[in-house]
C-alpha cells in the first residue's frame, strides 16, 4: 500500500465532509492487529479536547499541513507548545503516557500519522480535561 497524495487528498475530502472535521484511515494489517496505526486528516475547527492516554505513549508525525501540539500540567496550565509541519525543524513527536495534550490544526489539508500501543479504547471521562 502506498501513502500518496491521492490517498491524503481523499482522506482530507472525507474530513471536510465530516461533522467532526476529521477522518481516520486504518493502517493495521487486520482487526486482530492489537496496535493503533492510522492516518488522521484533521481540519481547522475540529473539536479535540484536552486529554491523556494512560495505557500508551503516542507518536505523531505530520505528513502534510500544520498543527500545534499543546501540553498541559495536571492543573490545566500550558507547559509546552510544539508546532509540527513537514520540512520544518519538527515534523513529529512522542507524547509520554499520561501527558495531558491537545492539537490545534492551523492549516486545511493537515494529515498526521498516529501510532499507539494496544487496541483502541474510547477516552474515559477521567482522561478528558474539562476547562472551567
N, C-alpha and C positions, 0 to 999 in steps of 0.2 A: 504494500500500500504506500502510495506517495502522499506526503503532506505538501500540497502545492497551492498555487494562487487560486485555482478553480475551487478547491475544497474550502479554502479560507473565505473566498467570496460567497459561496453557497451558504456556509455557516453564518456569515455576517448577515446575509439577507434574511435568514431564519430568525436571527436575534432581533433584527429591526422589526420583524412582523410579530414577535412575541410580546405579550403584555409585560413580561418581566425584563424585556430588552436584553436577554441573554439566551444563549443556546449552547449546550454541550454536545460534543462528539466523542463517543466512547472509543478508546484506543486499545482496550483489552482484547485478548485473543478469543475469549468466550466468557459467558456469565460465571463460569466456575473459577475464573481468574480472580483471586482474592484481593487484588490491588485496585487502586483507583488511578487510572491514567486517562486523561481526557484533554481535548481541546475545548476551550471555553471562549466563545465570541461574546463580548460584553460591550454594550453601547452606553454612552454617557446617559446618566439618569437612572440606570438600573439600580434598584434598591438592594444594597448589600450591607446588612447590619454589622456592627462590631461584634466579632465572635472569636472563639478559640476552638482548637481541636485537642482533645485530651488523650487521644489514643495514637496520634501520629503527628510527625512533623509534616510540613507541606512544602513542596518545591514548586516554584512558579517561574516560568520563562516567558518573556514577552516576544511573541513571534512577529507581531505587527501592531502598529498603533502606539499608544502612550497611556500609561496608567501610573498611579501613585499608590504604593502600599503605605498605610499609616498604622503605626504600632502604638499601643496604649498600655499603661500600667493598670493595676487592679482597681484604681480609683477613677479610671476613665481619662486620665491625663495623657496627652500625646507625648510619647517618648522618642519617636523617630519617624521620619518621613523619607521614603526612598522612591525616586522616580525610576520607572523601567520603560525602556524603549529600545528597539533594535538599533544597532550601530551607535550605541552610546556607551558611557563608562559602565553602566549597569544594565544588563539585559535580563537578569534573573536573580533569585534569592531563595534561600531555605529558611522557612519560618519554623522555629522550635515548637515542640509540643507545649501546649498551654499558653502560648503567646496570644494576647488579645490583638486583633488586627481587622482592618477592612481595606477595601480597594475603592479608589476614586478613578473612574475612567475619564480620561481627558481628551480622547480623540475617537471619533466614529471609525468603525472598522477594526477596533482593537481585538486581537486574539491572543490568548495565552495558552500555554500548556501547563497543566496541573498534575502533580503526582503526590499521592498519599498512600500510606500503608493500610492494608485491611479493606474489607468491603465497605461500601457506602452506608453510612448511618446518618439519618437526619439530625440536625443540631438539636440538642436538648435545651430546654429553657434556661438552665443554669450556665450554658455556654454561649448565650447571647447577652451582650451588654446593653442594657436599656438606659439611654441617656435621658436624664430627667430635666 
